[in-house]
Amino acid sequence: MAVEPARLGFSASDAPDTSIVSTCVHCGLCLNECPTYRVLRVEMDSPRGRIQLIDAVHDGRMALDSPAFLRHTFQCLDCRGCETACPSGVKYGALIESVRAQTVQAKLLPTRRRIAQTVLRVVFPRPKLLRLAARGLWLYQRSGLQGLVRKLGLLRLIAPPLAAVEALSPPVSDRFLQASDLRFVPAHGERRQSVAFITGCIMSVSFAEAHRASLRVLARNGCDIHIPEHQSCCGALHVHGGDLETARELARRNIDAFESDDYEAIIINSAGCGSTLKEYGELLEDDPSYADRAHAFSRRVRDLSEFLAEIGAEPPAGSIRERVIYQDACHLVHAQGVSQQPRDLLAAVPGVELVEMENPTVCCGAAGLYSVTDTDISLAILEQRLDAIEATGAKVIVSANPGCLLHIQSGARRRGLDLTVMHVAEFLDRAYSG
């Protein structure tokens, strides 16, 4: 009798934690919080279903390279909405990121994700190369070439998938703001706090004005702001994609760059980055040279709105008479537990009517590079968010993550909505300036 060959399973390095798998009681309370389940209505595209798949690979009932396993696990956005809903405290984010690390080790990444991983490994850790790539994209956008390509529909004819990705490309800032551009911003008036500021990667070249607004808001609230020169990309996109080794190297760089007693807090204004920065301790727990330093680093990290709430931000004097929605960024509300603070800051602005949309904590579909790697599902999720936004009648939507801002702005443009999309720092800065 022929012996069935052993199925490809998990390796020992960065394997999914079976104790997390066993924590799940299969109650199903996560289903309505899962954006892919809400769109696809497939059990295996829910957190509960994916945990069953992970358990099957662990037990040898399914192979790691099974097309079904790869499809369903990669269709997860890693938004962690299920973690907020879960009564058992299942750490699903750590589980799915370990699964992706296994697929990276086994060289099983789907084509789009493999291309994205190459870009992340080559470009994002190198600020000068990132700046060069961003300048090339800026020329494409400002020269009129982008408008011509879109008007003629050339990409739609030649390569429809590439056209969908191009439509989601971020607008590049006219003036970048990396650590090499600015090292220190003094507090306005009496100094209350001394902080460090993380410029990151995409934020520094596509949301430089949100960075400048963040610095002005912090200075307005009595903060001396240090911008360490040798900081790097935080590694969030690498973690979410399963490239944990590159993420660990980036984490070590940032720990070295920010290891100073000159500041009380390390400020980040990007939700996805913030969650990873706060989890450096877990990322480097097996590194004897960095484990303790990583935990010390993470303890000082604060999201911008979280920090402003902690120190008691000065109420803006300027009035903004608008109906406003705050879109919860997944890795701020679910991974960091920060939700009320940005709402309180926005509500304190005179003239603001802050309204809630239906299911405000459900993912918008951006999820880092998900809109590029899984465009169809991402856009289907976005359509549900746009329906909820449109139902409120609000004309301004504020969020705290670049992916959310880009995705919603792109969707609103396609739908023809008269909607202003702003970073929370830009909104506060406008109120302070008014």
KEMI-211640 format. One record per residue: x, y, z of N, C-alpha, C in turn; residue in one letter. Coordinates in steps of 0.001 Angstrom, whole numbers, plus 500000, padded with zeros to 6 digits. Each point is the difference from the previous one (the first is absolute). Layout:
XYZXYZXYZA;...
This chain:
500858498809500000499142501191500000500896501244500000M;499720500918499061500815501211499882499816500892501211A;501107500561500455499958500920501138499835501420499477V;499007500686500537499755501383499572501168500887500429E;500571500801499094501120500871500383499578501019501048P;500944500352500852499710500971501062499646501349499392A;498996500629500583499597501316499534500963501059500538R;500184501052499210500852501105500441499331500700501170L;500703500079501123499429500622501192500771501238500420G;499739500461501213500666501176500536501423499650500432F;500930500902499749501363499828500507500054500492501443S;501092499750500663500126500384501410500176501504500175A;500578500656499004500296501426500116498756500845499741S;499622500833500976498839500891499889498721499225499675D;499843498826500581498795499200499768498814500592500757A;498778499809499488498812500458500728499925499356501384P;499632500784500981499920499537501384498727499164500186D;500170498726500272498831499124500135499129500367501198T;500583500667500992499185500409501156499001501080499600S;500337500807498994499051500993499493498864499289499266I;500362498989499202498987499227499274499011499385500979V;500497499416501075499131499315500959499145500968500815S;500349501285499994499209500996500733498652500240499339T;499938499816498679498761500250499255498941498969500391C;498793500462500382498902499106500387498949499894498897V;500300500580498821499135499874498814498601500582500225H;499925501073500772498690500590500310499410500779498829C;500852500529499124499520500727498831499743501480500204G;500321500531501178499772501432500235500913500871499148L;501054499401499454500928500747499147499461500215498588C;499016499219499578499600499986498596499546501367499499L;499155500668500756499469501281499525501027501112500027N;501116499790500700501065500998500030501060499744498930E;499881498886499298500995499627498990499585500551498642C;500796500902499416499605500616498731499899499016498839P;500874498973499976499903499045498887498762499117500151T;499659499624501215498787499206500189498758500819499655Y;500001501266500342498852500858499706499767500118498489R;501077499942499220499883500131498546499796498641499329V;500788498994500413500008498713499293499015498985500563L;499682500096501296499095499069500672500474498542499872R;501292499808500141500602498673499948500647499729501356V;499666498876500605500515499685501336501521500013500054E;500669499467498971501455499944500000500631501376499812M;499189501008499670500491501376499918499574500802501223D;499821499301501100499755500629501299501141499618500932S;500191500709501094501057499618500950499823498571500517P;498758499639500319499738498643500500500399498949498964R;499637500243498756500335499056498944501488499904499766G;500679501134500023501454499985499770500737499306501145R;499507500156501199500615499297501136499849498497499826I;498865499555499465499820498575499731500997499509498942Q;500255500832498997500973499647498973501406499904500593L;500347500947500841501318499990500644500156498741500854I;498946499636500721500030498798500828500167498746499137D;499377500020498820500103498850499093501424499832499481A;500682501098499687501398499907499563500879499528501151V;499741500518501179500797499600501166499870498505500266H;498795499449499819499760498581500276500350499091498823D;500385500598498866500351499194498835498812499592499147G;498816500564500284498809499681499192499938500824498725R;500794501038499915500046500875498826501438500444499811M;500397500235498769501362500430499713500116501517500004A;501150500489500422500258501439499988499875500566498588L;500376499209498999499943500483498622498674499669499302D;499003499623500782498669499760499435499445501315499429S;499517499992498767499443501226499413498884500609500848P;499165499151500594498906500509500832500543500706501239A;501003499391500637500591500618501188500611501353499664F;500778500045498935500662501246499620498975501072499617L;498981499606499237499019500991499553499264500627501186R;499490499169500873499179500531501091500824500775501027H;501209499552500297500797500733500989500538501312499435T;500341500018498712500483501252499424498879500995499728F;498762499528499944498880500931499823499640500724501294Q;500624499618501097499815500721501266500704501349499922C;499356501069500497500585501336499991500903500246501208L;499987499094500977500758500199501245499591501300500679D;498694500291499970499505501252500595499831499900501509C;499881498765500517499850499698501426498652500398500579R;499028500266499133498658500279500508499467498851500824G;500393498796499641499556498811500731500526499990501432C;501170500572500217500580500019501347499150500838500947E;499460501111499501499142500843500828498697499285500333T;499494499226499038498716499318500196500128498724500818A;501190499419500065500182498662500567499901500001501531C;499072499233500567499888499944501468501093499153500644P;500702499200499184501041499119500539501397500596499902S;500115501174499366501302500655499903500960499330499041G;499481499420498915500871499359499017500874501053499317V;501310499802500032500930500941499370500174499617498527K;498976500280499243499934499549498618501069500658499127Y;500321501274500264501003500696499202501344499287500035G;500438499600501185501265499277500128499944498677499261A;498830499364500009499820498706499347500140500128498486L;499271500950499403500014500124498536501355500512499511I;500664500838500806501331500475499597501026498875500048E;499834499071500935500881498823500037499756499103498795S;498743499852499618499678499204498812500682500599498774V;499955501300499870500618500644498842501528499875500054R;500548500018501193501443499776500121500363498605499508A;499140499032500273500236498639499522499969499938498469Q;499069500705499387499912499983498533501194500712499369T;500513501027500667501203500676499498501185499043500062V;500152499297501127501104499047500150499931498893498943Q;498776499561499697499815498901499044499902500485498557A;500172501321499799499936500596498664498676499690499294K;498901500258500731498661499715499479499184501266499756L;500639501157500026499254501243499825499357500053498614L;498735500453499917499396500253498695500781501078499250P;499836500049498686500832500865499159499961501459500431T;498825500555500185499905501427500373500680500265501333R;499818499093500931500625500193501308501518499825499913R;500451499126499125501440499828499828500637501267499426R;499316500628499038500496501265499433500003501080501079I;498902500074500766499911500999501067501092499794501033A;500274498738500343501043499721500989501371500442499502Q;500259499817498715501288500430499438500159501508500120T;498941500735499678500042501460500126500222500400501455V;499298499347500894500133500317501425501414499722500498L;500600498925499537501348499649500462501071500908499416R;499823500382498744501047500744499302499882501502500216V;498785500531499914499814501459499979499745500584501386V;499080499420500751499523500644501227501058500132501095F;500927499058500158501018500169501040501066501035499658P;499986500517498780501043500930499545499377501368499713R;500089500940500930499345501301499835500372500727498709P;501262499911499585500403500699498770499358499372498770K;499925498684499981499374499313498869498492500237499988L;499391500014501185498578500310500107499712501401499482L;500867500935500361499854501379499553500120500087498469R;500943499260499434500182499995498551498774499415499293L;499493498880500514498816499385499409498793500921500095A;499859500665501145498883500923500187500108501191499056A;501211500477499761500175501121499079499633499589498574R;500317498754499624499595499511498684498488499948499857G;499330499524501052498536499958499976499420501410499981L;500653500915500722499561501413499999500060500582498586W;501085499719499267500124500493498627498909499413499103L;499723498709500170498938499352499228498651500666500261Y;499765500351501270498716500601500363499897501464499582Q;501075500768500185499938501443499759500237500376498536R;500636499130499236500315500329498603498791499939499078S;498935499418500488498822499823499158499932498612499381G;501078499222500159500021498667499418498942499109500641L;499851500105501326498998499185500684498600500318499475Q;499708501298499856498692500398499493499748499478498596G;501038500039499175499867499526498621499770498488499974L;500774499264500801499852498544500054498593499618500446V;499496500710500998498656499693500493498919500399498996R;500180501145499349499001500467499031499903499061498804K;501136499541499515500016499115498835499669498544500357L;500070499710501284499699498640500432500998498972499527G;501256500419499832501013499102499457500236498781500887L;500119500237501300500265498883500894498816499045500069L;498790500544499925498820499131500033499977499052498802R;500529500482498864500037499170498802501134498978500043L;501165500456500481501194499152499968500054499042501195I;499750500529501186500135499200501224498986500475501038A;498775499495499946498958500440500946500403499918501474P;500682498922500441500411499974501412500941501153500357P;500927500329499094500924501107500246499254501327500038L;498956500138499172499195501227499999499318500188501349A;499509498897500572499346500086501311500989500419501077A;501221499488499913501039500363500973500416501454499808V;500175500427498755500405501376499711498974500994500525E;498728499641499918498949500893500484500084500226501502A;500651499079500699500122500097501456501348500580500445L;500845500393499044501321500519500366499863501303500783S;500790500174501046499855501189500852500516501252499319P;499309501128500151500547501262499500501242500369500806P;501066500341499309501266500300500674500038501479500390V;500503500271501193500084501379500496501005500809499192S;499762501299499887500952500875499310501301500131500783D;499882500054501315501180500100500862499981498834500987R;501053499202499998500067498857500899500359500459501413F;499803499101500950500432500282501366500541498727500624L;501264499726499719500710498898500620500903500547501102Q;500600499093500743500853500429501109501165500865499532A;500439499808498765501110500798499480499591501432499676S;498691500276499953499520501334499639499839500926501199D;499779499425501172499706500808501181500343499180501234L;500774500612500913500468499244501166499340500419501310R;499489501230500070499462500483501275498979501101499765F;498902499953500763498983501053499978499759500424501444V;500203501283500327499823500428501393498525500197500357P;499717499876501274498649500236500491499629501470499834A;498724500241499777499491501372500020499747500381501456H;500644501027500469499801500412501380500701499077500974G;499399499798501160500615499195501056500043498521499597E;501153499371500217500127498587499664499317499141501054R;499100499126499537499309499065500888500575498594499901R;500423499630498773500484498640499756501134500050498987Q;500847498982500048501000499803498961499713498640499371S;499780499994498694499598498767499327500881499744498777V;499970498761499522500633499649498730498896499709498999A;500283500223498724498989499844498959500511499039498936F;499149499053499625500353499022498981499472500455498645I;500889500113499020499580500443498668499566498843499112T;500554498803500230499568498823499267500368500012498533G;499209499292499192500302499849498569498957500702499135C;498837499404499797498971500593499138499539501352500527I;499861500122501305499569501280500559500955501122499621M;501275499704499937501004501049499765499994500525498576S;499502499201499052500031500423498595498615500258499411V;498956499386500578498655500209499473499087500754500964S;500390500095501254499192500724500990500885500958500787F;500924500635499296500923500920500671499258501163500644A;498892500432499395499239501106500595499311499561501286E;499590498740500076499456499487501259501088499959501065A;501234499676499586501137500071500929500188501430500511H;500015500952499081500214501397500412498868500470500916R;498781499585499692498870500349500866500181499374501384A;500475498751500043500228499328501287501036500752500830S;501064500434499352501053500741500705499473501332500529L;499192500674499187499437501285500461499055499796501180R;499194498952499946499056499727501096500760499647501279V;501035499192499880500801499648501173500698501221500580L;500603500814499137500676501217500468499015500942500657A;498802500106499428498957500861500557499634499553501416R;500160498697500252499669499461501319501233499838500897N;501022500823499727501143500096500904501018498893499907G;500155499413498816500951498901499855501234500416499213C;501170499748500577501234499992499220500024498680499237D;500278500055498705499894498797499171501350499666499379I;500518498822500330501244499500499429499664499018498871H;500746500077498903499797499089498873501330499298499735I;500230498849500646501297499305499881500345499665498551P;501248500220499665500438499934498605500006498586499431E;500396499020500762500247498670499445498802499054500148H;498826500549500172498804499167500082499665499426498630Q;499121498980499999499687499304498761498511499675499955S;499583499390498902498665499417499889499760499116501214C;498788499985500528499737499266501246499923498487499808C;499711499553498771499902498565499743498592499452500059G;498989500870500153498619499519500130499553499197498782A;500246500530498806499575499292498801500740498676499834L;501223499946500483500769498756499943499393498960500960H;499640500455501202499370499094500965498696499448499438V;499163500889499479498693499572499501500138499063498805H;501099500133499258500221499137498850500776498729500299G;500455499841501246500710498786500389501506500069499917G;500556501142499618501463500135499896500544500467501349D;499993499105500956500349500380501371501473500323500169L;500866499379499216501427500272500145500343501434499596E;499433500476498891500219501402499622499392500923501044T;498825499655500498499359500816501037500870500092501244A;500622498908500375500865499998501194501228500894499790R;500561499964498809501150500845499730499616501477500061E;498839500338499468499525501388500058499707500409501445L;499449499084500773499729500294501414501292500310500742A;501039499227499748501291500250500664500539501385499635R;499876500362498741500462501336499582499278501099500765R;498687499873500121499234501045500673500271500042501497N;500169498853500602500338499969501428501325500711500233I;500983499739499141501289500688500112499832501510499809D;499188500395499023499848501425499669499291500786501093A;499068499345500708499172500719500980500410499729501442F;501127499340500198500418499640501354500691501183500662E;499189500892500504500505501219500642499069500377501141S;500545500645501004499191500470501131499529501439499803D;500182500539498782499657501397499751498504500233499839D;499199498930499904498562500187499773499191498973500788Y;498787500447500359499130499152500825499160499029499165E;499722500374498755499128499169499167500504499996498563A;499647498945499268500305499879498576498665500064499264I;499826501016499168498700500265499387499938499460498576I;498909499308499705499741499495498654498603500457499589I;499838500411498758498692500466499529499408499097498927N;500480498772499943499485498995499066499609498769500798S;498714499633499955499482498951500881500652498648499760A;500159499614498729500602498711499698501431499908500493G;500735501097499856501378500040500506500017499927501523C;499088500728500619499967500059501454499803498645500648G;499128499177499422499755498688500606501253499139499951S;500741500063498905501238499229499898501066500535500946T;500135501314500071500975500604500905499733499596501452L;498721499890500351499638499613501360500199498503500242K;500265499245498932500188498558500127501430499565499690E;500936500954500018501407499637499794500474498992501052Y;499475500100501196500403499072501056499704498555499623G;498818499760499436499627498660499559500820499591498775E;500232500951499101500738499707498774501437499554500289L;500611500596501033501404499727500319500171499247501312L;498961499271500410500060499342501308501083498928500079E;500419499443498853501036498964500014501392500541499693D;500125501325499958501288500636499739500564500506501326D;500986499314500570500488500380501341500598501399500052P;500488500504498870500603501332499995498958501114499924S;498796499678499543499014501043499757498668499812500722Y;499746498840500575498679499726500575499588501056501027A;500831500248500992499650500974501039499931501416499435D;500922500318499111500008501332499389498763500202499134R;499547498935499344498805500086499165498769500289500844A;499877499330501130498865500257500892500045501437500530H;501201500474500355500143501376500493499618501002498919A;500402499733498770499625500858498872498483500045499853F;499365498846499977498557499923499757499195500691501091S;500495499952501225499272500651501096499900501499499814R;500922500578499233499985501455499797499206500427498768R;499582499065499160499316500356498754498560500425500287V;499613501105499378498626500497500120499494500454498635R;498767499634499693499350500614498847499803501476500288D;499990500826498965499865501450500176498768500357500824L;498844499456499648498775500354500718500021499460501426S;500573498835500176500137499413501336500854500901500890E;501091500495499458500902500854500762499348501343500337F;499338500593499022499339501287500246498934499877501079L;499297498878500010499005499782501051500664499836501359A;501143499321500041500713499781501258500481501306500619E;500522500901499178500570501231500559498953501101500157I;498790499766499491498951501023500080500225501081498965G;499663499709498747500246500936498903499235501295500174A;500632501073499589499369501322500024498803500011499042E;498810500373500444498849500031499101500214501027498888P;499766499646498743500168500971498907498995501138500116P;500437501169499603499108501167500025499248500164498691A;500604499520498903499384500167498690498783499115499815G;499003500520499302498757499275499769500032499306498637S;499524498744499960499815499276498743498565499484499987I;499153500658499240498577499637499990499751498935498931R;500190498772500430499852498866499088499409498802500736E;499254499190499240499604498683500510501154499055499688R;500535499351501021501245499243499879499797498559500456V;500633499080499256500069498593500404501442499677500362I;500179499242501070501313499438500287499983498536499611Y;500878499607499064500149498609499590501079499351500860Q;499588499028500809500984499291500822500982499255499112D;501284500261500189501042499203499343500124498697500776A;499975498872499284499946498691500665501114499808501021C;501236500342499599501127499736500893500144501050501099H;499086500962500008499931500930501132498938499520500986L;498792499701499490498915499599500901500157498562500485V;500349499069499115500040498592500390501346499589500583H;501089500454499404501328499583500465500502500844501169A;499561501276500078500513500890501045498939500449500999Q;498738499737499693498920500393500917499780501490500073G;500372500722498936499834501460499968498839500342499070V;498919500477500568498810500321499211499334501293500460S;499830500144501313499290501175500516500861501263499937Q;501315499848500162500877501173500048499901500875498752Q;500119499457498786499871500867498822498615500612499877P;498984499273500403498644500550499955499865501189500937R;500581499874501195499937501105500967500733501233499470D;501134499780499345500758501125499444499208500704498908L;499344499229499142499208500591498919498768500709500557L;499352499385500978498785500593500570500293501302500735A;501246500186500447500372501225500719500166501195499068A;500012499771498699500135501102499035498662500713499864V;499936501310500262498736500724499889499377499853498609P;498696499757499979499272499911498734499892498607499426G;500769499061500515500001498641499444498770499231500467V;499324499380499048498937499049500307500565498611499693E;500396499299501040500620498696499829498914498931499976L;499907499272498896498969498976499851500661498640499794V;499266498944500302500506498643499822499316499349498807E;500767499230499248499410499197498941499718498599500528M;499263499221499232499703498638500395501285499178500044E;500145499203501045501173499134500173501315500766499803N;500259501018500812501164500872499774501346499317500164P;500052498848500689501291499351500229500302498890498998T;499136499814498994500263498993498969500991500567498990V;500927499162499552501078500398499085499454500608498709C;500726500979499465499620500642498735500495499219498791C;500888499013500221500498499189498899501408500329499553G;500604501029500586501350500402499574501037498975500462A;500140499867501314500837498946500607501404499922499423A;500729501104500076501368500015499493500024499846498494G;500582498920499527500086499753498556498878499104499481L;499001499722500834498915499116499598499247500535498789Y;499846501323499923499287500587498866500748499771498686S;501292499716500095500814499705498818500014498506499708V;500125499181501052500133498559499798498656499291499827T;498947500532500584498659499390499936498977501093499674D;500182500616498863499265501226499653498492499799499974T;499515498927499411498555499812499852499288499927501349D;500540499209500917499378499886501323500120501322500745I;501164500633499876500226501286500663498969501033499574S;499732500059498707499035500983499491498572499645500403L;499688498717500096498669499593500448499773500416501453A;501023499847500823499915500437501400499842501524500056I;500762500691499165499936501462499971498605500485499622L;499343499329499073498657500414499590499048500008501188E;500123499020500879499160499975501200500305501186500910Q;501281500345500116500368501155500821499457501299499392R;500103500130498692499509501215499339498497500135500141L;499282498875499952498549500043500229499699500564501386D;500757499531500998499793500458501374500344501476500150A;501085500419499342500401501403500051498940500883499343I;499552499596498837499039500799499247498685500164500763E;499618498968500756498738500035500736499986501058501099A;501176500427500475500056500997501084499827501431499505T;500262500217498709499948501366499478501216500830500351G;501010499393500623501211500742500372500828500317498758A;500689501133500047500853500413498886501482499908500332K;500316499714501259501396499886500423500183498679500728V;500999499234499599500338498779500719501451500088500441I;500224499667501257501323500115500620500440498621500454V;501269499689499777500553498734500466501446500218500426S;500644498925500447501349500117500552500958499010499361A;499688499586498770500870499036499333500061500310498517N;501187499992499404500111500387498589499225499096499060P;500012498680500274499281499080499129498512500291499963G;499418500271501169498566500334500067499714501270499209C;500831501006500183499792501286499329500047499828498482L;501009499295499504500144499793498559498839499205499435L;499627498936500700498979499086499497498634500688499932H;499649500701501058498702500679500032499972501145498998I;501095500727499904500084501105499045499854499487498563Q;500665498898499695499911499409498670498583499535499703S;499366499348500969498637499522499812499005501128499843G;500170501056500798499100501152499895500123500667498638A;501225500065499484500219500599498678499321499174498911R;500133498680500074499362499142499000498482500092500050R;499456500153501218498547500058500152499460501400499749R;500883500987499908499559501380499779499465500679501241G;500474499587501180499551500593501249500749501295500291L;499286500978500509500617501256500449500453499798501436D;501192499445500152500480499590501315501436500447500195L;500261500681501102501359500400500368500553498975500981T;501145499420499668500616498968500841501265500582500606V;500116499964501329501096500663500694500590499115501092M;501286500171500224500636499407501180499567500789501223H;499888499326501146499556500672501223500908501183500336V;501295499892499715500926501100500276499694501210499117A;499663499759498755499666501104499087498736500731500450E;499040499229500490498754500617500472500249500867501226F;500778499465500949500313500772501211500836501219499665L;500959499835499097500854501109499590499169501126499376D;499023499636499201499107500983499387499216500749501082R;499570499262501018499254500644501087500885500941500810A;501236499576500259500933500856500737500349501244499189Y;500068499846498679500388501124499155498860500979499763S;498789499549500231498839500842499695499635500959501094G;
